Amino acid sequence: MKIQRYRCKPVKVTKAMIHRSVASSTAIETGESVKSLELKLKTGNTRFRNLTLAS
């Protein structure tokens, strides 16, 4: 007897989702708030301005 497994629809990963996950991970390590780290990510980093997120 075969067991049928249902596949979920794949979720499109957005930049906002990536920013949120990076911010929450960094918040856990540094103790800063997630909102402040998200804001820093959204405003851009002057140190590595020529680097972009992979799409």
Secondary structure, 3 states (H helix, E strand, C coil): CCCCCCCCCCCCCCHHHHHHHHHHHHHHHHCCCHHHHHHHHHHCCCCCCCCCCCC
